[in-house]
Amino acid sequence: MKIFRVKEHYQKEFDEYVLGPHELGNRVGYMTWGEMGPGRVKTLSPGHGHEEIITIVGGEAALEGGPIARTGDTFYLPSGDGVTLTAGPEGCTYLSAGAHVEDHGH
């Protein structure tokens, strides 16, 4: 078993780190650790051929056209869908588990 220290690899310029097939040695699954500062706006979209389940693991974020997602709240994004988040006053940290659901060349 290998431990992945995702916070040590966090890429501030992208506000996240993707633990992907190159580290996991598979072609299907990936995980994203994302951090958003207070008031930061970001669109999460798995893109065509991917699906993601996102959990807020710290802070809160307003979902565009929807409710406030707080620590522990989870939502699902099907292939090609997306949601815009606005981080709350304490910021927001999220964890996304995704999978390639269609073969699309990467």
Backbone as XML, in Angstrom:
<?xml version="1.0"?>
<chain id="A" units="angstrom">
  <residue number="1" name="MET">
    <atom name="N" x="0.844" y="-1.171" z="0.000"/>
    <atom name="CA" x="0.000" y="0.000" z="0.000"/>
    <atom name="C" x="0.892" y="1.238" z="0.000"/>
  </residue>
  <residue number="2" name="LYS">
    <atom name="N" x="0.511" y="2.210" z="-0.785"/>
    <atom name="CA" x="1.267" y="3.450" z="-0.878"/>
    <atom name="C" x="0.412" y="4.603" z="-0.365"/>
  </residue>
  <residue number="3" name="ILE">
    <atom name="N" x="1.040" y="5.499" z="0.385"/>
    <atom name="CA" x="0.362" y="6.711" z="0.845"/>
    <atom name="C" x="0.748" y="7.851" z="-0.093"/>
  </residue>
  <residue number="4" name="PHE">
    <atom name="N" x="-0.236" y="8.564" z="-0.571"/>
    <atom name="CA" x="-0.013" y="9.717" z="-1.438"/>
    <atom name="C" x="-0.235" y="10.981" z="-0.619"/>
  </residue>
  <residue number="5" name="ARG">
    <atom name="N" x="0.764" y="11.790" z="-0.487"/>
    <atom name="CA" x="0.681" y="13.018" z="0.303"/>
    <atom name="C" x="0.278" y="14.166" z="-0.616"/>
  </residue>
  <residue number="6" name="VAL">
    <atom name="N" x="-1.026" y="14.198" z="-0.923"/>
    <atom name="CA" x="-1.515" y="15.121" z="-1.943"/>
    <atom name="C" x="-1.310" y="16.589" z="-1.577"/>
  </residue>
  <residue number="7" name="LYS">
    <atom name="N" x="-1.404" y="16.927" z="-0.312"/>
    <atom name="CA" x="-1.209" y="18.335" z="0.077"/>
    <atom name="C" x="0.212" y="18.804" z="-0.207"/>
  </residue>
  <residue number="8" name="GLU">
    <atom name="N" x="1.181" y="17.876" z="-0.184"/>
    <atom name="CA" x="2.568" y="18.241" z="-0.481"/>
    <atom name="C" x="2.773" y="18.538" z="-1.966"/>
  </residue>
  <residue number="9" name="HIS">
    <atom name="N" x="1.864" y="18.054" z="-2.807"/>
    <atom name="CA" x="1.979" y="18.243" z="-4.255"/>
    <atom name="C" x="0.981" y="19.264" z="-4.798"/>
  </residue>
  <residue number="10" name="TYR">
    <atom name="N" x="0.229" y="19.883" z="-3.891"/>
    <atom name="CA" x="-0.767" y="20.887" z="-4.270"/>
    <atom name="C" x="-0.129" y="21.932" z="-5.183"/>
  </residue>
  <residue number="11" name="GLN">
    <atom name="N" x="-0.812" y="22.256" z="-6.281"/>
    <atom name="CA" x="-0.304" y="23.219" z="-7.263"/>
    <atom name="C" x="-1.128" y="24.505" z="-7.164"/>
  </residue>
  <residue number="12" name="LYS">
    <atom name="N" x="-0.566" y="25.494" z="-6.466"/>
    <atom name="CA" x="-1.284" y="26.730" z="-6.195"/>
    <atom name="C" x="-1.766" y="27.415" z="-7.468"/>
  </residue>
  <residue number="13" name="GLU">
    <atom name="N" x="-0.976" y="27.345" z="-8.547"/>
    <atom name="CA" x="-1.381" y="28.016" z="-9.786"/>
    <atom name="C" x="-2.661" y="27.431" z="-10.383"/>
  </residue>
  <residue number="14" name="PHE">
    <atom name="N" x="-2.997" y="26.184" z="-10.007"/>
    <atom name="CA" x="-4.235" y="25.553" z="-10.483"/>
    <atom name="C" x="-5.275" y="25.420" z="-9.370"/>
  </residue>
  <residue number="15" name="ASP">
    <atom name="N" x="-4.928" y="25.788" z="-8.152"/>
    <atom name="CA" x="-5.790" y="25.650" z="-6.969"/>
    <atom name="C" x="-6.123" y="24.194" z="-6.657"/>
  </residue>
  <residue number="16" name="GLU">
    <atom name="N" x="-5.312" y="23.244" z="-7.175"/>
    <atom name="CA" x="-5.625" y="21.850" z="-6.917"/>
    <atom name="C" x="-4.440" y="20.951" z="-7.271"/>
  </residue>
  <residue number="17" name="TYR">
    <atom name="N" x="-4.601" y="19.697" z="-6.925"/>
    <atom name="CA" x="-3.650" y="18.667" z="-7.337"/>
    <atom name="C" x="-4.460" y="17.454" z="-7.768"/>
  </residue>
  <residue number="18" name="VAL">
    <atom name="N" x="-4.147" y="16.900" z="-8.921"/>
    <atom name="CA" x="-4.837" y="15.722" z="-9.433"/>
    <atom name="C" x="-3.926" y="14.506" z="-9.256"/>
  </residue>
  <residue number="19" name="LEU">
    <atom name="N" x="-4.399" y="13.563" z="-8.480"/>
    <atom name="CA" x="-3.731" y="12.279" z="-8.316"/>
    <atom name="C" x="-4.322" y="11.375" z="-9.385"/>
  </residue>
  <residue number="20" name="GLY">
    <atom name="N" x="-3.554" y="11.116" z="-10.427"/>
    <atom name="CA" x="-4.117" y="10.449" z="-11.587"/>
    <atom name="C" x="-3.501" y="9.118" z="-11.929"/>
  </residue>
  <residue number="21" name="PRO">
    <atom name="N" x="-3.872" y="8.648" z="-13.106"/>
    <atom name="CA" x="-3.408" y="7.332" z="-13.557"/>
    <atom name="C" x="-1.892" y="7.161" z="-13.559"/>
  </residue>
  <residue number="22" name="HIS">
    <atom name="N" x="-1.145" y="8.239" z="-13.800"/>
    <atom name="CA" x="0.310" y="8.105" z="-13.813"/>
    <atom name="C" x="0.866" y="7.734" z="-12.434"/>
  </residue>
  <residue number="23" name="GLU">
    <atom name="N" x="0.246" y="8.194" z="-11.353"/>
    <atom name="CA" x="0.677" y="7.787" z="-10.007"/>
    <atom name="C" x="0.009" y="6.483" z="-9.570"/>
  </residue>
  <residue number="24" name="LEU">
    <atom name="N" x="-1.241" y="6.312" z="-9.974"/>
    <atom name="CA" x="-2.015" y="5.159" z="-9.514"/>
    <atom name="C" x="-1.759" y="3.896" z="-10.323"/>
  </residue>
  <residue number="25" name="GLY">
    <atom name="N" x="-1.245" y="4.060" z="-11.534"/>
    <atom name="CA" x="-0.979" y="2.898" z="-12.365"/>
    <atom name="C" x="-2.231" y="2.268" z="-12.949"/>
  </residue>
  <residue number="26" name="ASN">
    <atom name="N" x="-3.280" y="3.073" z="-13.114"/>
    <atom name="CA" x="-4.502" y="2.559" z="-13.734"/>
    <atom name="C" x="-4.927" y="3.499" z="-14.864"/>
  </residue>
  <residue number="27" name="ARG">
    <atom name="N" x="-5.972" y="3.160" z="-15.567"/>
    <atom name="CA" x="-6.453" y="4.008" z="-16.654"/>
    <atom name="C" x="-7.831" y="4.578" z="-16.356"/>
  </residue>
  <residue number="28" name="VAL">
    <atom name="N" x="-8.365" y="4.307" z="-15.190"/>
    <atom name="CA" x="-9.759" y="4.638" z="-14.944"/>
    <atom name="C" x="-9.958" y="5.763" z="-13.934"/>
  </residue>
  <residue number="29" name="GLY">
    <atom name="N" x="-9.398" y="5.634" z="-12.728"/>
    <atom name="CA" x="-9.733" y="6.536" z="-11.640"/>
    <atom name="C" x="-8.722" y="7.641" z="-11.403"/>
  </residue>
  <residue number="30" name="TYR">
    <atom name="N" x="-9.205" y="8.709" z="-10.795"/>
    <atom name="CA" x="-8.356" y="9.812" z="-10.376"/>
    <atom name="C" x="-9.023" y="10.526" z="-9.207"/>
  </residue>
  <residue number="31" name="MET">
    <atom name="N" x="-8.261" y="11.339" z="-8.509"/>
    <atom name="CA" x="-8.770" y="12.096" z="-7.387"/>
    <atom name="C" x="-8.161" y="13.496" z="-7.430"/>
  </residue>
  <residue number="32" name="THR">
    <atom name="N" x="-8.959" y="14.482" z="-7.080"/>
    <atom name="CA" x="-8.483" y="15.864" z="-7.063"/>
    <atom name="C" x="-8.655" y="16.444" z="-5.666"/>
  </residue>
  <residue number="33" name="TRP">
    <atom name="N" x="-7.596" y="17.090" z="-5.169"/>
    <atom name="CA" x="-7.633" y="17.860" z="-3.923"/>
    <atom name="C" x="-7.625" y="19.324" z="-4.349"/>
  </residue>
  <residue number="34" name="GLY">
    <atom name="N" x="-8.654" y="20.072" z="-3.986"/>
    <atom name="CA" x="-8.733" y="21.475" z="-4.379"/>
    <atom name="C" x="-8.910" y="22.390" z="-3.190"/>
  </residue>
  <residue number="35" name="GLU">
    <atom name="N" x="-8.298" y="23.555" z="-3.278"/>
    <atom name="CA" x="-8.420" y="24.567" z="-2.228"/>
    <atom name="C" x="-8.790" y="25.893" z="-2.873"/>
  </residue>
  <residue number="36" name="MET">
    <atom name="N" x="-9.762" y="26.570" z="-2.279"/>
    <atom name="CA" x="-10.211" y="27.866" z="-2.775"/>
    <atom name="C" x="-10.166" y="28.871" z="-1.633"/>
  </residue>
  <residue number="37" name="GLY">
    <atom name="N" x="-9.556" y="30.011" z="-1.865"/>
    <atom name="CA" x="-9.525" y="31.061" z="-0.860"/>
    <atom name="C" x="-10.892" y="31.709" z="-0.709"/>
  </residue>
  <residue number="38" name="PRO">
    <atom name="N" x="-11.094" y="32.484" z="0.352"/>
    <atom name="CA" x="-12.374" y="33.145" z="0.589"/>
    <atom name="C" x="-12.838" y="33.944" z="-0.637"/>
  </residue>
  <residue number="39" name="GLY">
    <atom name="N" x="-14.085" y="33.711" z="-1.031"/>
    <atom name="CA" x="-14.684" y="34.436" z="-2.142"/>
    <atom name="C" x="-14.236" y="33.988" z="-3.526"/>
  </residue>
  <residue number="40" name="ARG">
    <atom name="N" x="-13.313" y="33.061" z="-3.599"/>
    <atom name="CA" x="-12.816" y="32.590" z="-4.903"/>
    <atom name="C" x="-13.930" y="31.874" z="-5.659"/>
  </residue>
  <residue number="41" name="VAL">
    <atom name="N" x="-13.989" y="32.107" z="-6.965"/>
    <atom name="CA" x="-14.995" y="31.480" z="-7.818"/>
    <atom name="C" x="-14.284" y="30.508" z="-8.759"/>
  </residue>
  <residue number="42" name="LYS">
    <atom name="N" x="-14.830" y="29.299" z="-8.867"/>
    <atom name="CA" x="-14.223" y="28.283" z="-9.725"/>
    <atom name="C" x="-15.309" y="27.375" z="-10.285"/>
  </residue>
  <residue number="43" name="THR">
    <atom name="N" x="-15.174" y="27.030" z="-11.558"/>
    <atom name="CA" x="-16.084" y="26.074" z="-12.171"/>
    <atom name="C" x="-15.429" y="24.702" z="-12.167"/>
  </residue>
  <residue number="44" name="LEU">
    <atom name="N" x="-16.156" y="23.724" z="-11.635"/>
    <atom name="CA" x="-15.716" y="22.333" z="-11.650"/>
    <atom name="C" x="-16.499" y="21.612" z="-12.735"/>
  </residue>
  <residue number="45" name="SER">
    <atom name="N" x="-15.791" y="20.945" z="-13.620"/>
    <atom name="CA" x="-16.434" y="20.217" z="-14.705"/>
    <atom name="C" x="-15.575" y="19.017" z="-15.067"/>
  </residue>
  <residue number="46" name="PRO">
    <atom name="N" x="-16.122" y="17.813" z="-14.959"/>
    <atom name="CA" x="-15.313" y="16.642" z="-15.272"/>
    <atom name="C" x="-15.014" y="16.496" z="-16.761"/>
  </residue>
  <residue number="47" name="GLY">
    <atom name="N" x="-15.743" y="17.167" z="-17.607"/>
    <atom name="CA" x="-15.507" y="17.049" z="-19.036"/>
    <atom name="C" x="-16.137" y="15.803" z="-19.634"/>
  </residue>
  <residue number="48" name="HIS">
    <atom name="N" x="-16.170" y="15.765" z="-20.940"/>
    <atom name="CA" x="-16.774" y="14.642" z="-21.654"/>
    <atom name="C" x="-16.000" y="13.351" z="-21.375"/>
  </residue>
  <residue number="49" name="GLY">
    <atom name="N" x="-16.726" y="12.305" z="-21.060"/>
    <atom name="CA" x="-16.114" y="11.011" z="-20.811"/>
    <atom name="C" x="-15.662" y="10.772" z="-19.387"/>
  </residue>
  <residue number="50" name="HIS">
    <atom name="N" x="-15.910" y="11.742" z="-18.503"/>
    <atom name="CA" x="-15.533" y="11.617" z="-17.095"/>
    <atom name="C" x="-16.771" y="11.853" z="-16.235"/>
  </residue>
  <residue number="51" name="GLU">
    <atom name="N" x="-16.766" y="11.272" z="-15.042"/>
    <atom name="CA" x="-17.768" y="11.561" z="-14.026"/>
    <atom name="C" x="-17.040" y="11.799" z="-12.716"/>
  </residue>
  <residue number="52" name="GLU">
    <atom name="N" x="-17.591" y="12.670" z="-11.863"/>
    <atom name="CA" x="-16.944" y="12.976" z="-10.589"/>
    <atom name="C" x="-17.961" y="13.070" z="-9.464"/>
  </residue>
  <residue number="53" name="ILE">
    <atom name="N" x="-17.508" y="12.678" z="-8.282"/>
    <atom name="CA" x="-18.241" y="12.890" z="-7.037"/>
    <atom name="C" x="-17.380" y="13.836" z="-6.216"/>
  </residue>
  <residue number="54" name="ILE">
    <atom name="N" x="-17.946" y="14.966" z="-5.802"/>
    <atom name="CA" x="-17.197" y="15.995" z="-5.083"/>
    <atom name="C" x="-17.729" y="16.103" z="-3.664"/>
  </residue>
  <residue number="55" name="THR">
    <atom name="N" x="-16.802" y="16.118" z="-2.700"/>
    <atom name="CA" x="-17.154" y="16.310" z="-1.288"/>
    <atom name="C" x="-16.430" y="17.530" z="-0.762"/>
  </residue>
  <residue number="56" name="ILE">
    <atom name="N" x="-17.170" y="18.392" z="-0.076"/>
    <atom name="CA" x="-16.565" y="19.540" z="0.610"/>
    <atom name="C" x="-15.949" y="18.992" z="1.902"/>
  </residue>
  <residue number="57" name="VAL">
    <atom name="N" x="-14.626" y="19.148" z="2.039"/>
    <atom name="CA" x="-13.945" y="18.606" z="3.221"/>
    <atom name="C" x="-13.524" y="19.696" z="4.202"/>
  </residue>
  <residue number="58" name="GLY">
    <atom name="N" x="-13.742" y="20.950" z="3.841"/>
    <atom name="CA" x="-13.449" y="22.057" z="4.742"/>
    <atom name="C" x="-14.106" y="23.334" z="4.248"/>
  </residue>
  <residue number="59" name="GLY">
    <atom name="N" x="-14.641" y="24.105" z="5.143"/>
    <atom name="CA" x="-15.280" y="25.361" z="4.768"/>
    <atom name="C" x="-16.624" y="25.140" z="4.105"/>
  </residue>
  <residue number="60" name="GLU">
    <atom name="N" x="-16.967" y="26.070" z="3.218"/>
    <atom name="CA" x="-18.236" y="25.976" z="2.517"/>
    <atom name="C" x="-18.132" y="26.724" z="1.190"/>
  </residue>
  <residue number="61" name="ALA">
    <atom name="N" x="-19.091" y="26.413" z="0.300"/>
    <atom name="CA" x="-19.138" y="27.088" z="-0.997"/>
    <atom name="C" x="-20.578" y="27.174" z="-1.466"/>
  </residue>
  <residue number="62" name="ALA">
    <atom name="N" x="-20.914" y="28.290" z="-2.080"/>
    <atom name="CA" x="-22.222" y="28.440" z="-2.698"/>
    <atom name="C" x="-22.159" y="27.820" z="-4.088"/>
  </residue>
  <residue number="63" name="LEU">
    <atom name="N" x="-23.125" y="26.965" z="-4.397"/>
    <atom name="CA" x="-23.236" y="26.372" z="-5.715"/>
    <atom name="C" x="-24.110" y="27.276" z="-6.559"/>
  </residue>
  <residue number="64" name="GLU">
    <atom name="N" x="-23.637" y="27.635" z="-7.748"/>
    <atom name="CA" x="-24.391" y="28.523" z="-8.623"/>
    <atom name="C" x="-25.793" y="27.957" z="-8.855"/>
  </residue>
  <residue number="65" name="GLY">
    <atom name="N" x="-26.792" y="28.779" z="-8.564"/>
    <atom name="CA" x="-28.173" y="28.372" z="-8.754"/>
    <atom name="C" x="-28.663" y="27.357" z="-7.741"/>
  </residue>
  <residue number="66" name="GLY">
    <atom name="N" x="-27.899" y="27.149" z="-6.678"/>
    <atom name="CA" x="-28.292" y="26.130" z="-5.713"/>
    <atom name="C" x="-27.957" y="26.524" z="-4.295"/>
  </residue>
  <residue number="67" name="PRO">
    <atom name="N" x="-27.864" y="25.523" z="-3.433"/>
    <atom name="CA" x="-27.652" y="25.760" z="-2.003"/>
    <atom name="C" x="-26.187" y="26.009" z="-1.657"/>
  </residue>
  <residue number="68" name="ILE">
    <atom name="N" x="-25.964" y="26.234" z="-0.377"/>
    <atom name="CA" x="-24.612" y="26.312" z="0.180"/>
    <atom name="C" x="-24.182" y="24.879" z="0.505"/>
  </residue>
  <residue number="69" name="ALA">
    <atom name="N" x="-23.015" y="24.484" z="0.008"/>
    <atom name="CA" x="-22.459" y="23.172" z="0.338"/>
    <atom name="C" x="-21.467" y="23.362" z="1.474"/>
  </residue>
  <residue number="70" name="ARG">
    <atom name="N" x="-21.655" y="22.598" z="2.542"/>
    <atom name="CA" x="-20.812" y="22.702" z="3.729"/>
    <atom name="C" x="-19.989" y="21.429" z="3.908"/>
  </residue>
  <residue number="71" name="THR">
    <atom name="N" x="-19.066" y="21.465" z="4.848"/>
    <atom name="CA" x="-18.200" y="20.321" z="5.121"/>
    <atom name="C" x="-19.029" y="19.038" z="5.241"/>
  </residue>
  <residue number="72" name="GLY">
    <atom name="N" x="-18.643" y="18.041" z="4.465"/>
    <atom name="CA" x="-19.342" y="16.763" z="4.458"/>
    <atom name="C" x="-20.379" y="16.633" z="3.361"/>
  </residue>
  <residue number="73" name="ASP">
    <atom name="N" x="-20.809" y="17.746" z="2.771"/>
    <atom name="CA" x="-21.789" y="17.682" z="1.684"/>
    <atom name="C" x="-21.116" y="17.178" z="0.411"/>
  </residue>
  <residue number="74" name="THR">
    <atom name="N" x="-21.849" y="16.367" z="-0.328"/>
    <atom name="CA" x="-21.318" y="15.702" z="-1.515"/>
    <atom name="C" x="-22.288" y="15.875" z="-2.666"/>
  </residue>
  <residue number="75" name="PHE">
    <atom name="N" x="-21.753" y="16.065" z="-3.873"/>
    <atom name="CA" x="-22.602" y="16.136" z="-5.059"/>
    <atom name="C" x="-21.928" y="15.436" z="-6.226"/>
  </residue>
  <residue number="76" name="TYR">
    <atom name="N" x="-22.729" y="15.065" z="-7.204"/>
    <atom name="CA" x="-22.295" y="14.263" z="-8.346"/>
    <atom name="C" x="-22.365" y="15.092" z="-9.623"/>
  </residue>
  <residue number="77" name="LEU">
    <atom name="N" x="-21.315" y="14.980" z="-10.440"/>
    <atom name="CA" x="-21.294" y="15.641" z="-11.742"/>
    <atom name="C" x="-21.141" y="14.583" z="-12.832"/>
  </residue>
  <residue number="78" name="PRO">
    <atom name="N" x="-22.175" y="14.390" z="-13.655"/>
    <atom name="CA" x="-22.060" y="13.436" z="-14.754"/>
    <atom name="C" x="-21.195" y="13.989" z="-15.891"/>
  </residue>
  <residue number="79" name="SER">
    <atom name="N" x="-20.859" y="13.140" z="-16.815"/>
    <atom name="CA" x="-20.034" y="13.496" z="-17.963"/>
    <atom name="C" x="-20.548" y="14.759" z="-18.648"/>
  </residue>
  <residue number="80" name="GLY">
    <atom name="N" x="-19.653" y="15.730" z="-18.818"/>
    <atom name="CA" x="-19.979" y="16.960" z="-19.527"/>
    <atom name="C" x="-20.698" y="18.010" z="-18.713"/>
  </residue>
  <residue number="81" name="ASP">
    <atom name="N" x="-21.095" y="17.712" z="-17.482"/>
    <atom name="CA" x="-21.809" y="18.667" z="-16.638"/>
    <atom name="C" x="-20.793" y="19.516" z="-15.878"/>
  </residue>
  <residue number="82" name="GLY">
    <atom name="N" x="-21.267" y="20.509" z="-15.170"/>
    <atom name="CA" x="-20.378" y="21.344" z="-14.381"/>
    <atom name="C" x="-21.148" y="22.174" z="-13.384"/>
  </residue>
  <residue number="83" name="VAL">
    <atom name="N" x="-20.423" y="22.768" z="-12.444"/>
    <atom name="CA" x="-21.015" y="23.638" z="-11.438"/>
    <atom name="C" x="-19.990" y="24.709" z="-11.073"/>
  </residue>
  <residue number="84" name="THR">
    <atom name="N" x="-20.479" y="25.919" z="-10.841"/>
    <atom name="CA" x="-19.610" y="27.000" z="-10.397"/>
    <atom name="C" x="-19.762" y="27.160" z="-8.892"/>
  </residue>
  <residue number="85" name="LEU">
    <atom name="N" x="-18.618" y="27.143" z="-8.191"/>
    <atom name="CA" x="-18.587" y="27.306" z="-6.741"/>
    <atom name="C" x="-18.044" y="28.680" z="-6.386"/>
  </residue>
  <residue number="86" name="THR">
    <atom name="N" x="-18.588" y="29.278" z="-5.350"/>
    <atom name="CA" x="-18.028" y="30.485" z="-4.756"/>
    <atom name="C" x="-17.704" y="30.154" z="-3.309"/>
  </residue>
  <residue number="87" name="ALA">
    <atom name="N" x="-16.422" y="30.179" z="-2.983"/>
    <atom name="CA" x="-15.985" y="29.817" z="-1.632"/>
    <atom name="C" x="-16.543" y="30.788" z="-0.598"/>
  </residue>
  <residue number="88" name="GLY">
    <atom name="N" x="-16.854" y="30.260" z="0.566"/>
    <atom name="CA" x="-17.374" y="31.062" z="1.663"/>
    <atom name="C" x="-16.285" y="31.898" z="2.325"/>
  </residue>
  <residue number="89" name="PRO">
    <atom name="N" x="-16.629" y="32.583" z="3.424"/>
    <atom name="CA" x="-15.693" y="33.500" z="4.077"/>
    <atom name="C" x="-14.447" y="32.826" z="4.656"/>
  </residue>
  <residue number="90" name="GLU">
    <atom name="N" x="-14.505" y="31.533" z="4.910"/>
    <atom name="CA" x="-13.345" y="30.794" z="5.419"/>
    <atom name="C" x="-12.634" y="30.033" z="4.304"/>
  </residue>
  <residue number="91" name="GLY">
    <atom name="N" x="-13.110" y="30.172" z="3.071"/>
    <atom name="CA" x="-12.568" y="29.405" z="1.967"/>
    <atom name="C" x="-13.250" y="28.058" z="1.859"/>
  </residue>
  <residue number="92" name="CYS">
    <atom name="N" x="-12.732" y="27.219" z="0.990"/>
    <atom name="CA" x="-13.340" y="25.921" z="0.743"/>
    <atom name="C" x="-12.268" y="24.941" z="0.286"/>
  </residue>
  <residue number="93" name="THR">
    <atom name="N" x="-12.306" y="23.746" z="0.827"/>
    <atom name="CA" x="-11.449" y="22.651" z="0.374"/>
    <atom name="C" x="-12.365" y="21.522" z="-0.067"/>
  </residue>
  <residue number="94" name="TYR">
    <atom name="N" x="-12.062" y="20.948" z="-1.233"/>
    <atom name="CA" x="-12.893" y="19.870" z="-1.750"/>
    <atom name="C" x="-12.034" y="18.700" z="-2.197"/>
  </residue>
  <residue number="95" name="LEU">
    <atom name="N" x="-12.661" y="17.550" z="-2.237"/>
    <atom name="CA" x="-12.048" y="16.329" z="-2.709"/>
    <atom name="C" x="-12.970" y="15.765" z="-3.782"/>
  </residue>
  <residue number="96" name="SER">
    <atom name="N" x="-12.412" y="15.474" z="-4.934"/>
    <atom name="CA" x="-13.191" y="14.953" z="-6.048"/>
    <atom name="C" x="-12.654" y="13.581" z="-6.427"/>
  </residue>
  <residue number="97" name="ALA">
    <atom name="N" x="-13.536" y="12.602" z="-6.507"/>
    <atom name="CA" x="-13.169" y="11.272" z="-6.999"/>
    <atom name="C" x="-13.794" y="11.129" z="-8.373"/>
  </residue>
  <residue number="98" name="GLY">
    <atom name="N" x="-12.967" y="10.828" z="-9.368"/>
    <atom name="CA" x="-13.469" y="10.758" z="-10.725"/>
    <atom name="C" x="-13.065" y="9.483" z="-11.430"/>
  </residue>
  <residue number="99" name="ALA">
    <atom name="N" x="-13.745" y="9.258" z="-12.544"/>
    <atom name="CA" x="-13.448" y="8.073" z="-13.351"/>
    <atom name="C" x="-13.684" y="8.385" z="-14.822"/>
  </residue>
  <residue number="100" name="HIS">
    <atom name="N" x="-12.895" y="7.720" z="-15.640"/>
    <atom name="CA" x="-13.115" y="7.754" z="-17.083"/>
    <atom name="C" x="-14.232" y="6.754" z="-17.371"/>
  </residue>
  <residue number="101" name="VAL">
    <atom name="N" x="-15.336" y="7.235" z="-17.908"/>
    <atom name="CA" x="-16.476" y="6.362" z="-18.164"/>
    <atom name="C" x="-16.625" y="6.030" z="-19.646"/>
  </residue>
  <residue number="102" name="GLU">
    <atom name="N" x="-15.819" y="6.689" z="-20.479"/>
    <atom name="CA" x="-15.794" y="6.394" z="-21.908"/>
    <atom name="C" x="-14.336" y="6.432" z="-22.360"/>
  </residue>
  <residue number="103" name="ASP">
    <atom name="N" x="-13.995" y="5.576" z="-23.297"/>
    <atom name="CA" x="-12.653" y="5.597" z="-23.842"/>
    <atom name="C" x="-12.541" y="6.805" z="-24.764"/>
  </residue>
  <residue number="104" name="HIS">
    <atom name="N" x="-11.602" y="7.706" z="-24.436"/>
    <atom name="CA" x="-11.477" y="8.932" z="-25.219"/>
    <atom name="C" x="-10.026" y="9.371" z="-25.387"/>
  </residue>
  <residue number="105" name="GLY">
    <atom name="N" x="-9.117" y="8.440" z="-25.366"/>
    <atom name="CA" x="-7.754" y="8.731" z="-25.767"/>
    <atom name="C" x="-6.780" y="9.254" z="-24.734"/>
  </residue>
  <residue number="106" name="HIS">
    <atom name="N" x="-7.138" y="9.258" z="-23.474"/>
    <atom name="CA" x="-6.116" y="9.611" z="-22.462"/>
    <atom name="C" x="-6.348" y="8.863" z="-21.185"/>
  </residue>
</chain>
